[in-house]
C-alpha cells in the first residue's frame, strides 16, 4: 500500500484528503505545517507528498526545498488555491502543481501518474 503525506494548515482539507485517499486504498499521513512535516517525513518515509503553498511559518516552497535536501526521490505535488504561484520558478522543484478544488479528480490523477512513473524508474 502506497503511503501519501499531505501537508496543509487547514484541518478540514487534511481530513478530506485522508478520507478520500484512504477510500482509494492509500495509507495517509498528515502534517499541519512545514515543521511538523519535516519531523513526520523521516519517520514515515512517504512514497509521495502533497504540499499546500500558503501556510503560516514555513511556506510550502520552503518546505519543498528542505525535503529535497533530504530526498530527491520522493515525488512532490504543490497544491494550492492560488493559481499565480504556477509562474513562480521556485515551484518548478515540484513534480507537479495542482490548483486546489473540492473535486479531487485532478489530484488523484496526478498522484497516480507520479507513483506509476516512480515505479518504472
N, C-alpha and C positions, 0 to 999 in steps of 0.2 A: 504494500500500500504506500503510495507516494505521500510525502509529508510537505504541506504548504505552510508558510508563515505569512500572516497578514499583520501589517503594522499600520495602525490608524488610530488617531486620537479620539474618534467618535465611537463610543461603546456600541451604539445601535448598529453601526456599519460593521464593526468587528463581529457582532453576534449574527448579523445577516450572512456574512461571509462564512462563518463557522457552520451555520445551519445548512446553507445551500451547498457548500463544497463537501461537507461530511455526507450529505444525502447522495452526492455523486461518487462516494467511495474514497474520498481523500481523508488523510489524517490531518487535522488542522491545529496549528499553534498560533496563539495571538500575542501581540505586544501593543501597548497603548502609546508608546513613544520610542524615540530613537535609542535612548539609553537602555530601556528595557529590551529592545530588540537585539542590541549588541550582547547583552547577557544571555538571552534566550538562544541566540544563534549558535553559540559554541556548544551548549548542552544538547540542543535538539537536532542539529545538523539537517535543516530542511532541504528538500530537493528543489524548491523554488520559493521566491519571496515576492510578495506584493506589497508595495510601499506607497503610502499617501505622501504627497509632497508637503502640503501645508500642515505643519504640526508645531505646537509650541516647543521652545527649546531647540533641540536639534531637528532641522527640517529633513525631509526625505532625501534631498540631493546630498546633503552632508552625510546622512546615514549610509546612502549607497556608496559613497567614496570610502567610508570606513569598512563597510562589508567587503568591498572589492579588494581592500588591503588584506583582509583575512582569507578570502577565497574568490578567485575569478571564475570558478567552475559552476557556481550556483546561479541559475538564471534569475534575473530580477525584472519585475514589471513595475513601472511607476504608474500609479492610478490616482488621478486627481479630478476634481470637479472643474478645474481651471485649464482650459484648452491652450491658453497662451504660453504655458511652460513648454509646449512641444517645440517652440522656436529657440529655447534656451539650450545652448550647446552642452551645458553640464548634464542635461538629461540624456545625452547620447551614450552615456556609460551604461544605461539600462539596456536590456534586451528587447523591451517593448514599452510602449506608452499607451495607456488606455484612459479615456475620459470616463469618470465615474458616472454610473447610471443605476437606477433601481433594477433595471433589466440587466442581468449579468451574462447574457449570451456572449457578448464580445470578449468579456474577461475569461469565461470558460474556454472559448475557442483559443485565445492566446495562451492560456495555461497549458492546454493540451498540446498545442503546436510546439511550444518551447520544451515541454517534457519529452515529446517524441524526438525532437532534434537532439536533445541531450543524450537520449538512449542510443542514437545512431552513431554518436562520437566514440 
